[in-house]
Amino acid sequence: MTKQKLAEQKPAEQNAADNSNRIKDPDEWVTGDEEMTGAQESYLHTLATQAHEQVDDDLTKAEASKEIDRLKAKTGRGQPATRKRKSQ
């Protein structure tokens, strides 16, 4: 892409284009039926430990993603931190 075209693009339009493929239902992933990645397995076990749950080691990428989302919601991981204002 040329510098002129980059300059002509509006930031909001660029962000929308960038995000169009980022969030996709795991059931629609082309590689969703492959075995989960090492990173998924590691994070899944970390979350499961924090949630005091057991997880299956033979999940697919799609299954692992769904389980990670569920455990993140349960443990509060991945949520924006709430900051308390300092008293003056």
Helices and strands as residue ranges (DSSP letters): H 3-8, H 11-19, G 26-28, H 38-51, H 61-75
